[in-house]
């Protein structure tokens, strides 16, 4: 994980479709100044999880755009959240889950 992500908000969403995740992350990246930190395919379901980083306001705007894009494609959102200021321990856990 690049050091420039540390101390930035993180937004995470999981959708039921791998394809929808890419459409949603594209919408997120175009809607606000966020960097996509990781995309992880769910091996038990057909979907994936996307992690994005930026300021709190940018992550919120990007999350709204991503969820709307998913809705427009008819995808189900399994879950989504924004962590405004991840702790050091959370940063370590996030780093461990990023696909390399």
FENHU-V929912 format. One record per residue. N is the residue number from 0. NEAR is the number of other C-alpha atoms within 8 Angstrom. Layout:
n near
N NEAR
N NEAR
This chain:
n near
0 6
1 5
2 5
3 4
4 9
5 7
6 6
7 12
8 14
9 15
10 14
11 11
12 13
13 13
14 16
15 13
16 11
17 11
18 7
19 13
20 15
21 8
22 11
23 14
24 11
25 9
26 12
27 15
28 12
29 8
30 9
31 10
32 11
33 13
34 8
35 11
36 10
37 9
38 11
39 9
40 9
41 9
42 5
43 4
44 6
45 10
46 13
47 14
48 13
49 14
50 12
51 13
52 14
53 13
54 10
55 10
56 6
57 11
58 18
59 10
60 11
61 16
62 11
63 9
64 12
65 14
66 10
67 9
68 12
69 16
70 9
71 7
72 7
73 6
74 11
75 9
76 11
77 8
78 7
79 9
80 7
81 10
82 8
83 8
84 8
85 12
86 6
87 6
88 7
89 8
90 10
91 8
92 8
93 8
94 8
95 6
96 6
97 11
98 6
99 2
